[in-house]
């Protein structure tokens, strides 16, 4: 009961938060996917034996997506 009263006081329905956090998950997947794909294409065009560029850009994508999520949570 207390949760429903708190949500009414905030003026935001609880479904709104679920949609926001679900959207953040998809946003993280998209950022990591784009960076990983870019690294894969670079490795493919340069014909590297070891896929170092893919690994590095995938990690960069993870860090960028974490930054985006943390900064988004701080705003709300």
N, CA, C and O atoms as a Tinker XYZ file with bonds, in Angstrom:
   304  protein
     1  N      0.804000   -1.198000    0.000000    73     2
     2  CA     0.000000    0.000000    0.000000    64     1     3
     3  C      0.849000    1.266000    0.000000    63     2     4     5
     4  O      0.523000    2.253000   -0.658000    81     3
     5  N      1.947000    1.214000    0.753000    73     3     6
     6  CA     2.795000    2.403000    0.861000    64     5     7
     7  C      3.423000    2.763000   -0.478000    63     6     8     9
     8  O      3.606000    3.943000   -0.777000    81     7
     9  N      3.755000    1.761000   -1.286000    73     7    10
    10  CA     4.360000    2.040000   -2.585000    64     9    11
    11  C      3.388000    2.776000   -3.496000    63    10    12    13
    12  O      3.779000    3.714000   -4.190000    81    11
    13  N      2.130000    2.361000   -3.499000    73    11    14
    14  CA     1.130000    3.027000   -4.338000    64    13    15
    15  C      0.928000    4.466000   -3.901000    63    14    16    17
    16  O      0.781000    5.354000   -4.741000    81    15
    17  N      0.921000    4.708000   -2.584000    73    15    18
    18  CA     0.762000    6.073000   -2.093000    64    17    19
    19  C      1.967000    6.930000   -2.477000    63    18    20    21
    20  O      1.815000    8.098000   -2.835000    81    19
    21  N      3.164000    6.346000   -2.400000    73    19    22
    22  CA     4.372000    7.082000   -2.769000    64    21    23
    23  C      4.365000    7.431000   -4.250000    63    22    24    25
    24  O      4.734000    8.542000   -4.630000    81    23
    25  N      3.943000    6.478000   -5.092000    73    23    26
    26  CA     3.889000    6.739000   -6.522000    64    25    27
    27  C      2.882000    7.837000   -6.848000    63    26    28    29
    28  O      3.119000    8.652000   -7.740000    81    27
    29  N      1.775000    7.863000   -6.140000    73    27    30
    30  CA     0.784000    8.897000   -6.379000    64    29    31
    31  C      1.317000   10.266000   -5.957000    63    30    32    33
    32  O      1.006000   11.278000   -6.585000    81    31
    33  N      2.122000   10.295000   -4.891000    73    31    34
    34  CA     2.693000   11.560000   -4.442000    64    33    35
    35  C      3.701000   12.099000   -5.440000    63    34    36    37
    36  O      3.755000   13.305000   -5.681000    81    35
    37  N      4.501000   11.211000   -6.023000    73    35    38
    38  CA     5.498000   11.634000   -7.003000    64    37    39
    39  C      4.855000   12.109000   -8.294000    63    38    40    41
    40  O      5.442000   12.915000   -9.016000    81    39
    41  N      3.674000   11.629000   -8.591000    73    39    42
    42  CA     3.001000   12.011000   -9.812000    64    41    43
    43  C      3.409000   11.174000  -11.006000    63    42    44    45
    44  O      2.970000   11.440000  -12.125000    81    43
    45  N      4.253000   10.152000  -10.785000    73    43    46
    46  CA     4.691000    9.296000  -11.878000    64    45    47
    47  C      4.133000    7.896000  -11.663000    63    46    48    49
    48  O      4.292000    7.331000  -10.581000    81    47
    49  N      3.496000    7.336000  -12.652000    73    47    50
    50  CA     3.046000    5.955000  -12.507000    64    49    51
    51  C      4.245000    5.017000  -12.504000    63    50    52    53
    52  O      5.252000    5.309000  -13.148000    81    51
    53  N      4.158000    3.884000  -11.786000    73    51    54
    54  CA     5.312000    2.975000  -11.720000    64    53    55
    55  C      5.663000    2.368000  -13.070000    63    54    56    57
    56  O      6.811000    1.976000  -13.280000    81    55
    57  N      4.719000    2.280000  -13.981000    73    55    58
    58  CA     5.001000    1.735000  -15.304000    64    57    59
    59  C      5.996000    2.605000  -16.056000    63    58    60    61
    60  O      6.772000    2.104000  -16.869000    81    59
    61  N      5.976000    3.883000  -15.794000    73    59    62
    62  CA     6.879000    4.822000  -16.451000    64    61    63
    63  C      8.344000    4.476000  -16.165000    63    62    64    65
    64  O      9.189000    4.561000  -17.056000    81    63
    65  N      8.640000    4.086000  -14.922000    73    63    66
    66  CA    10.004000    3.712000  -14.557000    64    65    67
    67  C     10.435000    2.439000  -15.260000    63    66    68    69
    68  O     11.577000    2.338000  -15.707000    81    67
    69  N      9.540000    1.463000  -15.368000    73    67    70
    70  CA     9.881000    0.216000  -16.058000    64    69    71
    71  C     10.216000    0.476000  -17.521000    63    70    72    73
    72  O     11.168000   -0.094000  -18.054000    81    71
    73  N      9.453000    1.318000  -18.154000    73    71    74
    74  CA     9.695000    1.639000  -19.561000    64    73    75
    75  C     11.030000    2.350000  -19.716000    63    74    76    77
    76  O     11.773000    2.085000  -20.662000    81    75
    77  N     11.334000    3.248000  -18.794000    73    75    78
    78  CA    12.592000    3.993000  -18.855000    64    77    79
    79  C     13.789000    3.052000  -18.725000    63    78    80    81
    80  O     14.738000    3.150000  -19.502000    81    79
    81  N     13.754000    2.146000  -17.755000    73    79    82
    82  CA    14.880000    1.246000  -17.546000    64    81    83
    83  C     14.979000    0.198000  -18.639000    63    82    84    85
    84  O     16.084000   -0.228000  -18.975000    81    83
    85  N     13.872000   -0.227000  -19.199000    73    83    86
    86  CA    13.909000   -1.145000  -20.334000    64    85    87
    87  C     14.536000   -0.458000  -21.537000    63    86    88    89
    88  O     15.320000   -1.063000  -22.268000    81    87
    89  N     14.195000    0.786000  -21.737000    73    87    90
    90  CA    14.792000    1.559000  -22.821000    64    89    91
    91  C     16.291000    1.719000  -22.649000    63    90    92    93
    92  O     17.038000    1.712000  -23.627000    81    91
    93  N     16.736000    1.863000  -21.398000    73    91    94
    94  CA    18.176000    1.967000  -21.139000    64    93    95
    95  C     18.893000    0.681000  -21.518000    63    94    96    97
    96  O     20.010000    0.719000  -22.033000    81    95
    97  N     18.259000   -0.452000  -21.266000    73    95    98
    98  CA    18.858000   -1.734000  -21.635000    64    97    99
    99  C     19.029000   -1.859000  -23.134000    63    98   100   101
   100  O     20.080000   -2.281000  -23.616000    81    99
   101  N     17.999000   -1.492000  -23.867000    73    99   102
   102  CA    18.101000   -1.537000  -25.325000    64   101   103
   103  C     19.133000   -0.542000  -25.847000    63   102   104   105
   104  O     19.822000   -0.806000  -26.832000    81   103
   105  N     19.230000    0.592000  -25.183000    73   103   106
   106  CA    20.220000    1.595000  -25.574000    64   105   107
   107  C     21.637000    1.054000  -25.351000    63   106   108   109
   108  O     22.521000    1.272000  -26.179000    81   107
   109  N     21.851000    0.357000  -24.245000    73   107   110
   110  CA    23.165000   -0.248000  -23.981000    64   109   111
   111  C     23.496000   -1.287000  -25.044000    63   110   112   113
   112  O     24.615000   -1.319000  -25.556000    81   111
   113  N     22.530000   -2.136000  -25.377000    73   111   114
   114  CA    22.741000   -3.158000  -26.407000    64   113   115
   115  C     23.103000   -2.511000  -27.738000    63   114   116   117
   116  O     23.993000   -2.985000  -28.443000    81   115
   117  N     22.415000   -1.431000  -28.077000    73   115   118
   118  CA    22.672000   -0.756000  -29.353000    64   117   119
   119  C     24.075000   -0.150000  -29.384000    63   118   120   121
   120  O     24.787000   -0.292000  -30.378000    81   119
   121  N     24.473000    0.521000  -28.311000    73   119   122
   122  CA    25.796000    1.160000  -28.286000    64   121   123
   123  C     26.894000    0.109000  -28.381000    63   122   124   125
   124  O     27.820000    0.246000  -29.181000    81   123
   125  N     26.793000   -0.939000  -27.567000    73   123   126
   126  CA    27.809000   -1.990000  -27.583000    64   125   127
   127  C     27.828000   -2.682000  -28.944000    63   126   128   129
   128  O     28.898000   -2.994000  -29.467000    81   127
   129  N     26.663000   -2.922000  -29.512000    73   127   130
   130  CA    26.578000   -3.578000  -30.811000    64   129   131
   131  C     27.209000   -2.765000  -31.925000    63   130   132   133
   132  O     27.904000   -3.315000  -32.780000    81   131
   133  N     26.976000   -1.472000  -31.924000    73   131   134
   134  CA    27.543000   -0.604000  -32.968000    64   133   135
   135  C     29.067000   -0.579000  -32.874000    63   134   136   137
   136  O     29.752000   -0.684000  -33.891000    81   135
   137  N     29.596000   -0.442000  -31.671000    73   135   138
   138  CA    31.048000   -0.407000  -31.518000    64   137   139
   139  C     31.681000   -1.751000  -31.866000    63   138   140   141
   140  O     32.739000   -1.798000  -32.492000    81   139
   141  N     31.035000   -2.840000  -31.462000    73   139   142
   142  CA    31.571000   -4.161000  -31.782000    64   141   143
   143  C     31.544000   -4.405000  -33.285000    63   142   144   145
   144  O     32.503000   -4.936000  -33.845000    81   143
   145  N     30.461000   -4.024000  -33.936000    73   143   146
   146  CA    30.364000   -4.197000  -35.389000    64   145   147
   147  C     31.418000   -3.361000  -36.114000    63   146   148   149
   148  O     32.016000   -3.816000  -37.088000    81   147
   149  N     31.642000   -2.133000  -35.632000    73   147   150
   150  CA    32.663000   -1.281000  -36.248000    64   149   151
   151  C     34.040000   -1.931000  -36.109000    63   150   152   153
   152  O     34.825000   -1.930000  -37.057000    81   151
   153  N     34.329000   -2.477000  -34.949000    73   151   154
   154  CA    35.603000   -3.153000  -34.747000    64   153   155
   155  C     35.736000   -4.390000  -35.622000    63   154   156   157
   156  O     36.807000   -4.675000  -36.158000    81   155
   157  N     34.647000   -5.114000  -35.760000    73   155   158
   158  CA    34.650000   -6.303000  -36.615000    64   157   159
   159  C     34.938000   -5.932000  -38.062000    63   158   160   161
   160  O     35.731000   -6.594000  -38.730000    81   159
   161  N     34.297000   -4.875000  -38.545000    73   159   162
   162  CA    34.512000   -4.440000  -39.929000    64   161   163
   163  C     35.949000   -3.948000  -40.134000    63   162   164   165
   164  O     36.540000   -4.190000  -41.186000    81   163
   165  N     36.506000   -3.269000  -39.148000    73   163   166
   166  CA    37.891000   -2.809000  -39.257000    64   165   167
   167  C     38.835000   -4.005000  -39.305000    63   166   168   169
   168  O     39.752000   -4.047000  -40.126000    81   167
   169  N     38.608000   -4.976000  -38.423000    73   167   170
   170  CA    39.441000   -6.184000  -38.440000    64   169   171
   171  C     39.307000   -6.941000  -39.751000    63   170   172   173
   172  O     40.285000   -7.491000  -40.257000    81   171
   173  N     38.114000   -6.969000  -40.295000    73   171   174
   174  CA    37.876000   -7.673000  -41.556000    64   173   175
   175  C     38.613000   -6.978000  -42.704000    63   174   176   177
   176  O     39.246000   -7.634000  -43.531000    81   175
   177  N     38.527000   -5.656000  -42.746000    73   175   178
   178  CA    39.166000   -4.934000  -43.856000    64   177   179
   179  C     40.689000   -4.940000  -43.736000    63   178   180   181
   180  O     41.390000   -4.930000  -44.748000    81   179
   181  N     41.203000   -4.955000  -42.514000    73   179   182
   182  CA    42.651000   -4.969000  -42.321000    64   181   183
   183  C     43.209000   -6.390000  -42.321000    63   182   184   185
   184  O     44.426000   -6.577000  -42.301000    81   183
   185  N     42.351000   -7.369000  -42.342000    73   183   186
   186  CA    42.714000   -8.789000  -42.370000    64   185   187
   187  C     43.631000   -9.181000  -41.209000    63   186   188   189
   188  O     44.658000   -9.833000  -41.399000    81   187
   189  N     43.237000   -8.770000  -40.014000    73   187   190
   190  CA    44.001000   -9.128000  -38.825000    64   189   191
   191  C     43.768000  -10.589000  -38.458000    63   190   192   193
   192  O     42.653000  -11.095000  -38.586000    81   191
   193  N     44.801000  -11.253000  -38.010000    73   191   194
   194  CA    44.663000  -12.634000  -37.538000    64   193   195
   195  C     43.938000  -12.658000  -36.190000    63   194   196   197
   196  O     43.031000  -13.464000  -35.978000    81   195
   197  N     44.341000  -11.781000  -35.299000    73   195   198
   198  CA    43.711000  -11.660000  -33.986000    64   197   199
   199  C     42.775000  -10.463000  -34.025000    63   198   200   201
   200  O     43.144000   -9.400000  -34.524000    81   199
   201  N     41.602000  -10.626000  -33.517000    73   199   202
   202  CA    40.568000   -9.579000  -33.588000    64   201   203
   203  C     40.694000   -8.584000  -32.423000    63   202   204   205
   204  O     39.779000   -8.446000  -31.611000    81   203
   205  N     41.834000   -7.898000  -32.356000    73   203   206
   206  CA    42.079000   -6.952000  -31.278000    64   205   207
   207  C     41.198000   -5.712000  -31.387000    63   206   208   209
   208  O     40.711000   -5.211000  -30.373000    81   207
   209  N     40.996000   -5.232000  -32.556000    73   207   210
   210  CA    40.195000   -4.003000  -32.720000    64   209   211
   211  C     38.755000   -4.261000  -32.295000    63   210   212   213
   212  O     38.123000   -3.398000  -31.685000    81   211
   213  N     38.233000   -5.441000  -32.614000    73   211   214
   214  CA    36.878000   -5.796000  -32.182000    64   213   215
   215  C     36.794000   -5.817000  -30.665000    63   214   216   217
   216  O     35.846000   -5.285000  -30.088000    81   215
   217  N     37.772000   -6.425000  -30.018000    73   215   218
   218  CA    37.767000   -6.515000  -28.555000    64   217   219
   219  C     37.873000   -5.136000  -27.910000    63   218   220   221
   220  O     37.160000   -4.839000  -26.951000    81   219
   221  N     38.751000   -4.305000  -28.428000    73   219   222
   222  CA    38.955000   -2.981000  -27.844000    64   221   223
   223  C     37.715000   -2.114000  -28.032000    63   222   224   225
   224  O     37.267000   -1.455000  -27.093000    81   223
   225  N     37.164000   -2.115000  -29.234000    73   223   226
   226  CA    35.976000   -1.291000  -29.470000    64   225   227
   227  C     34.754000   -1.817000  -28.719000    63   226   228   229
   228  O     33.884000   -1.033000  -28.340000    81   227
   229  N     34.674000   -3.118000  -28.501000    73   227   230
   230  CA    33.585000   -3.657000  -27.685000    64   229   231
   231  C     33.699000   -3.149000  -26.249000    63   230   232   233
   232  O     32.694000   -2.782000  -25.641000    81   231
   233  N     34.909000   -3.126000  -25.707000    73   231   234
   234  CA    35.108000   -2.585000  -24.355000    64   233   235
   235  C     34.814000   -1.091000  -24.295000    63   234   236   237
   236  O     34.241000   -0.605000  -23.320000    81   235
   237  N     35.206000   -0.369000  -25.332000    73   235   238
   238  CA    34.891000    1.068000  -25.385000    64   237   239
   239  C     33.376000    1.260000  -25.387000    63   238   240   241
   240  O     32.859000    2.149000  -24.710000    81   239
   241  N     32.669000    0.429000  -26.143000    73   239   242
   242  CA    31.209000    0.499000  -26.166000    64   241   243
   243  C     30.595000    0.210000  -24.813000    63   242   244   245
   244  O     29.617000    0.852000  -24.429000    81   243
   245  N     31.149000   -0.742000  -24.084000    73   243   246
   246  CA    30.646000   -1.053000  -22.738000    64   245   247
   247  C     30.832000    0.147000  -21.821000    63   246   248   249
   248  O     29.911000    0.523000  -21.096000    81   247
   249  N     32.012000    0.749000  -21.847000    73   247   250
   250  CA    32.257000    1.896000  -20.976000    64   249   251
   251  C     31.383000    3.094000  -21.347000    63   250   252   253
   252  O     30.881000    3.791000  -20.465000    81   251
   253  N     31.204000    3.333000  -22.620000    73   251   254
   254  CA    30.349000    4.448000  -23.047000    64   253   255
   255  C     28.901000    4.193000  -22.644000    63   254   256   257
   256  O     28.219000    5.107000  -22.180000    81   255
   257  N     28.422000    2.959000  -22.817000    73   255   258
   258  CA    27.041000    2.664000  -22.449000    64   257   259
   259  C     26.839000    2.766000  -20.944000    63   258   260   261
   260  O     25.786000    3.220000  -20.496000    81   259
   261  N     27.831000    2.352000  -20.153000    73   259   262
   262  CA    27.727000    2.523000  -18.694000    64   261   263
   263  C     27.699000    3.998000  -18.317000    63   262   264   265
   264  O     26.943000    4.398000  -17.431000    81   263
   265  N     28.507000    4.801000  -18.978000    73   263   266
   266  CA    28.495000    6.241000  -18.719000    64   265   267
   267  C     27.134000    6.846000  -19.037000    63   266   268   269
   268  O     26.618000    7.665000  -18.276000    81   267
   269  N     26.557000    6.442000  -20.161000    73   267   270
   270  CA    25.248000    6.969000  -20.558000    64   269   271
   271  C     24.184000    6.578000  -19.544000    63   270   272   273
   272  O     23.347000    7.403000  -19.179000    81   271
   273  N     24.203000    5.337000  -19.087000    73   271   274
   274  CA    23.204000    4.870000  -18.124000    64   273   275
   275  C     23.375000    5.574000  -16.780000    63   274   276   277
   276  O     22.391000    6.015000  -16.187000    81   275
   277  N     24.602000    5.684000  -16.296000    73   275   278
   278  CA    24.832000    6.334000  -14.999000    64   277   279
   279  C     24.445000    7.807000  -15.055000    63   278   280   281
   280  O     23.839000    8.322000  -14.116000    81   279
   281  N     24.781000    8.478000  -16.126000    73   279   282
   282  CA    24.408000    9.896000  -16.220000    64   281   283
   283  C     22.904000   10.053000  -16.362000    63   282   284   285
   284  O     22.345000   11.042000  -15.889000    81   283
   285  N     22.242000    9.111000  -16.995000    73   283   286
   286  CA    20.794000    9.162000  -17.112000    64   285   287
   287  C     20.105000    8.916000  -15.774000    63   286   288   289
   288  O     19.079000    9.527000  -15.474000    81   287
   289  N     20.671000    8.028000  -14.981000    73   287   290
   290  CA    20.096000    7.754000  -13.650000    64   289   291
   291  C     20.300000    8.949000  -12.732000    63   290   292   293
   292  O     19.425000    9.261000  -11.925000    81   291
   293  N     21.443000    9.623000  -12.841000    73   291   294
   294  CA    21.685000   10.806000  -12.003000    64   293   295
   295  C     20.711000   11.931000  -12.308000    63   294   296   297
   296  O     20.351000   12.699000  -11.416000    81   295
   297  N     20.281000   12.036000  -13.564000    73   295   298
   298  CA    19.346000   13.105000  -13.952000    64   297   299
   299  C     17.964000   12.899000  -13.366000    63   298   300   301
   300  O     17.259000   13.865000  -13.076000    81   299
   301  N     17.564000   11.623000  -13.188000    73   299   302
   302  CA    16.193000   11.382000  -12.700000    64   301   303
   303  C     16.105000   11.272000  -11.217000    63   302   304
   304  O     15.018000   11.071000  -10.676000    81   303
